[in-house]
Amino acid sequence: MISCPVIITKTKLKVLLAVLLTGTITLVFLSYSSSKYFLDQSLREEDDAEFMRRFDESVEPFLSGTKNLSLEVFDWWKTLQTIEEQTLEYYQTVVEKLLKTFPAISKRPERWRTCAVVGNSPNLKGSHYGRLIDSHDMVMRMNRGQIKSYEEDVGTKTTHRLMYPETAQNLDNITHLVLSPYKIMDLVWLQQAFTTGYVKTIRNIGPYKIQANKNLVMVVNPGFIAYVYHKWLGKRNGSYPSTGFLAVILALHMCEEVSVFGFGADSDGNWSHYWEKYKRKNLGTGLHYGKLEYLMIEQLAAHKKINFFKKSSPNITKDLPM
């Protein structure tokens, strides 16, 4: 048999080179895509590992009576306010009275789909976040966070208000009063403010009586406060979690999707409230590590565990229903 030589014309050569080049580019792209996928996957796994190192699903966010407070946690908790010297047995007696007065406390807390945690930072002023905040299923506010005259920036909806006696205020009949207790007397205040009226024993804390729906009362577990302190703030001596940061971690345990608004210092570095004008400059955060808490919130947002809204966006509410 006589073999015929293969004649490669210029046209065929161009086609062959084009095919080889395309194949090479495809292989390089697939290799890059594969490497990027595994790198992104690795980073996500690292983020998740760091988050899970802190996040403890077994911790009970609210007082329920199903688990006793350990002596170790109790001893830490009672040092937050040095004005009282009480025992674990006395704490347990107070809790038993609370459970009888507020039977709803022992119910399993509701799981929410979308939640907005609304802080009190002056960064909210001019944000126009009101409609976006109100679009969430659950809206948690802290302490004396004002609504009237600030509706456009902070919204009007409140399903939960986290407070302690010194910042207590009357609530409507559909809002959960969420007590954040920093001492046993806070629990005593709750009991008496709904019944006989608070009797001033150690110092004047909170109103004599309070108006709120007793069937919607919730009490943050002191063990949960200890958990936030140890796991999320790294055991900073002389400090404890702020009400705002406590609310963020509570929301992570209560909600499928968490959005955070109104945290951080103002443009001058002062930690103040959006409804107040402070005359004293360089106002700090007291016994709370505001900068560390803010950093933790930023890290949660960077790892896509929460949505963190720092400043207003002109189109942020354009697709929301009227």
C-alpha positions in Angstrom: 0.0 0.0 0.0 1.3 3.4 -0.9 0.9 5.9 1.9 -0.1 9.4 1.0 1.6 12.3 2.7 -0.7 14.5 4.8 -0.8 17.9 3.3 -1.5 20.7 5.9 -2.6 23.9 4.3 -2.3 27.3 6.0 -6.0 27.2 6.6 -5.9 23.8 8.3 -2.9 24.9 10.3 -4.8 28.0 11.6 -7.7 25.8 12.5 -5.5 23.3 14.4 -3.7 26.1 16.2 -7.0 27.7 17.2 -8.3 24.4 18.5 -5.1 23.8 20.5 -5.2 27.4 21.9 -8.9 27.0 22.8 -8.2 23.8 24.6 -5.3 25.3 26.5 -7.3 28.3 27.6 -10.1 26.0 28.6 -7.8 23.9 30.7 -6.2 26.9 32.3 -9.7 28.4 33.1 -10.9 25.1 34.5 -7.8 24.8 36.6 -8.2 28.4 37.9 -11.9 27.9 38.5 -11.2 24.7 40.4 -8.5 26.2 42.5 -10.6 29.3 43.2 -13.5 27.1 44.2 -11.5 25.0 46.6 -9.8 28.2 48.0 -13.2 29.9 48.5 -14.5 26.6 50.0 -11.5 26.5 52.4 -12.0 30.1 53.5 -15.7 29.5 54.1 -14.9 26.4 56.1 -12.4 28.5 58.2 -15.0 31.2 58.7 -17.6 28.5 59.7 -15.1 26.9 62.1 -14.3 30.2 63.7 -18.1 31.0 64.0 -18.8 27.5 65.5 -16.0 27.9 67.9 -17.9 30.8 69.4 -21.5 29.8 68.7 -23.0 27.3 71.2 -26.4 26.1 70.2 -26.8 24.2 73.5 -26.9 27.4 75.5 -30.4 28.5 76.6 -30.9 32.1 75.7 -33.7 32.6 78.1 -34.6 31.7 81.7 -36.8 28.7 81.6 -36.3 26.8 84.8 -35.2 23.7 82.9 -31.5 24.1 83.8 -29.9 25.2 87.0 -27.3 28.0 86.9 -23.9 26.6 87.9 -22.1 28.0 90.9 -19.2 29.0 88.7 -21.4 31.1 86.3 -23.4 32.5 89.3 -20.2 33.7 91.0 -19.2 35.4 87.8 -22.6 37.0 87.1 -23.0 38.4 90.6 -19.7 40.3 90.3 -21.2 42.4 87.5 -22.9 44.5 90.1 -21.0 44.6 93.4 -23.8 46.2 95.4 -25.3 42.9 96.6 -24.0 39.8 98.3 -26.5 37.0 97.6 -26.3 33.2 97.4 -27.2 30.8 94.6 -30.0 29.5 96.8 -31.5 32.9 97.0 -31.3 33.3 93.2 -33.1 30.0 92.7 -35.9 31.1 95.1 -36.3 34.3 93.1 -36.5 32.4 89.8 -39.1 30.1 91.2 -41.3 33.1 92.1 -40.8 34.5 88.6 -41.9 31.2 86.9 -45.1 31.3 89.0 -45.9 34.9 88.1 -44.8 34.7 84.4 -45.7 31.1 83.3 -44.9 32.1 79.7 -41.2 32.4 80.6 -40.9 28.6 80.5 -42.3 28.3 77.0 -39.8 27.6 74.2 -39.0 30.9 72.4 -40.4 31.4 68.9 -38.1 30.9 65.9 -38.2 33.9 63.6 -37.3 34.1 59.9 -36.0 37.6 59.5 -34.9 39.8 62.4 -33.7 43.4 62.7 -31.6 44.4 65.7 -31.9 48.2 66.0 -29.2 49.8 68.0 -29.2 53.4 69.3 -26.1 54.8 67.5 -26.3 58.4 66.0 -25.4 56.7 62.7 -29.1 56.0 62.3 -29.8 59.7 61.9 -30.5 60.4 58.2 -30.2 56.7 57.3 -33.8 56.4 55.9 -33.8 52.7 57.1 -37.2 52.9 58.6 -39.2 51.0 56.0 -36.4 48.4 55.7 -36.4 47.8 59.4 -40.2 47.4 59.5 -40.1 44.8 56.7 -38.5 42.3 59.1 -40.6 39.7 61.0 -39.0 40.5 64.3 -37.7 43.9 65.3 -35.7 44.1 68.6 -34.9 47.5 70.1 -32.9 48.3 73.2 -33.5 50.2 76.4 -35.0 53.7 75.7 -34.5 53.7 71.9 -36.9 56.4 70.7 -39.3 56.0 67.8 -41.5 59.2 67.8 -40.0 61.8 65.5 -37.4 59.3 64.1 -39.7 57.0 62.2 -38.1 57.6 58.8 -34.7 56.4 60.1 -35.6 53.8 62.7 -39.0 52.5 61.7 -42.2 52.1 63.8 -42.3 48.3 64.5 -41.2 46.7 67.7 -41.8 43.1 68.6 -39.1 42.8 71.4 -37.6 45.4 73.6 -34.5 44.4 75.6 -34.0 46.4 78.8 -32.9 46.3 82.4 -34.7 48.1 85.3 -32.7 51.4 85.0 -33.8 51.8 81.4 -37.3 50.3 81.7 -40.3 51.9 80.1 -44.0 51.0 79.6 -44.8 48.9 76.5 -47.9 48.2 74.5 -49.8 44.9 74.7 -48.1 43.2 71.7 -44.4 43.9 72.5 -42.2 41.4 74.4 -40.5 42.8 77.4 -37.1 41.1 77.4 -35.3 41.6 80.7 -31.5 41.5 80.7 -30.7 40.9 84.3 -27.3 42.0 85.6 -28.1 41.3 89.3 -30.6 39.5 91.4 -32.4 42.7 92.3 -33.3 43.1 88.6 -35.2 39.8 88.9 -36.8 41.0 92.1 -37.8 44.3 90.4 -39.5 42.4 87.6 -41.5 40.4 90.0 -42.6 43.4 92.0 -43.1 45.9 89.2 -45.8 43.6 87.8 -47.5 42.9 91.1 -47.2 44.8 94.4 -44.9 47.5 93.1 -41.1 47.7 93.5 -39.9 48.1 97.0 -36.7 50.1 97.2 -34.3 47.9 99.1 -30.8 48.6 97.9 -31.1 51.4 95.5 -33.7 53.0 93.3 -33.9 51.0 90.1 -36.6 51.2 87.5 -40.2 52.5 87.9 -42.3 51.5 90.8 -44.7 49.7 88.4 -44.5 49.0 84.7 -47.2 48.5 82.1 -46.6 45.6 79.7 -48.1 42.2 78.7 -47.0 39.8 81.4 -47.7 36.9 79.0 -45.0 38.2 76.7 -42.3 38.7 79.3 -38.9 37.0 78.6 -35.8 36.9 80.8 -32.3 36.5 79.5 -30.6 33.6 81.1 -27.6 34.8 83.2 -25.8 31.8 81.8 -26.3 33.3 78.3 -24.7 36.6 79.4 -21.7 34.6 80.7 -21.6 32.7 77.4 -21.5 36.0 75.4 -18.8 37.3 77.7 -16.6 34.2 77.5 -17.1 33.1 74.0 -17.6 36.3 72.1 -15.7 39.0 74.0 -12.8 36.9 75.3 -13.1 37.4 79.0 -12.2 41.1 79.2 -11.6 42.0 82.9 -13.9 44.5 84.4 -16.4 44.4 81.5 -19.6 42.7 80.5 -21.6 42.7 77.3 -23.6 45.7 76.4 -27.4 45.4 75.9 -26.9 46.0 72.2 -24.3 43.3 71.6 -26.3 40.9 73.8 -29.2 41.5 71.4 -27.1 40.7 68.3 -26.1 37.3 69.8 -29.6 36.6 71.0 -30.9 37.2 67.5 -28.4 34.7 66.1 -30.0 32.1 68.4 -33.5 33.2 67.6 -33.6 34.0 63.9 -32.8 32.5 60.5 -31.6 35.8 59.0 -30.3 38.7 61.1 -29.9 42.3 60.1 -28.2 44.8 62.3 -28.7 48.6 62.3 -27.5 51.5 64.4 -24.2 50.4 66.0 -20.9 52.2 66.4 -19.6 55.6 67.3 -20.5 58.8 65.5 -18.3 60.5 62.9 -16.3 62.2 65.8 -15.7 58.9 67.6 -18.3 59.5 70.3 -20.6 56.7 71.5 -23.9 58.4 72.0 -27.6 58.0 71.1 -29.4 59.2 68.0 -32.1 61.1 70.0 -29.7 62.9 72.3 -27.1 65.7 71.8 -24.1 65.1 74.1 -22.2 68.1 75.3 -19.5 66.0 76.7 -17.0 65.1 74.0 -15.0 61.8 73.8 -17.8 59.9 75.5 -16.8 56.3 76.0 -18.7 53.1 76.5 -18.3 52.7 80.3 -17.7 49.0 81.3 -18.5 47.8 77.8 -15.9 47.3 75.1 -17.7 49.1 72.4 -14.9 48.9 69.8 -14.4 45.2 70.4 -18.2 44.6 70.1 -18.3 46.6 66.9 -15.3 44.6 65.5 -17.1 41.4 66.3 -20.3 42.6 64.4 -18.1 43.6 61.4 -16.5 40.1 61.4 -20.0 38.5 61.6 -21.0 40.5 58.6 -17.8 39.7 56.7 -18.4 36.0 57.3 -22.0 36.5 56.1 -23.6 35.5 59.4 -25.5 38.8 59.6 -26.3 41.7 57.4 -24.8 44.9 58.8 -26.2 48.2 57.7 -23.8 51.0 58.5 -24.9 53.9 56.4 -27.9 54.8 54.2 -28.2 53.7 50.6 -30.4 55.7 48.3 -32.0 52.6 46.7 -32.1 50.4 49.8 -35.9 50.7 50.1 -37.0 51.2 46.5 -38.4 47.7 46.1 -40.1 47.5 49.5 -43.9 47.4 49.6 -45.7 50.6 50.6 
